């Protein structure tokens, strides 16, 4: 399945640079963490779901890298760049061995099905 992304031909040349560089350093930081760690949780303050994901991982004894970017009222612009990059609309964003698995509820389902253990093995 491919994700619909606006074709570059349909982005006016005057704004292509803005689109391609929108908080590029933040995206690069997350990409580096995903490349260097088996499990990465990208979250934000004041959101209970990143906490839920971390609690699940802590309960399993699974090491992970946690990156937090702002809260509901602050940091939403940089987080938008992460949403644009992944196509995932909410936080947390959980990556296992470089693959986005979704959020906290998705992690819980994979744990219950035994798939998460297979992924990190």
Secondary structure, 3 states (H helix, E strand, C coil): CCCCCCCHHHCCHHHHHHHHHCCHHHHHHHHHHHHHCCEEEEECCCCHHHHHHHHHHHHHCCCCEEEECCCCCCCHHHHHHHHHHHCCCCCCEEEECCEEEECHHHHHHHHHHCHHHHHHC
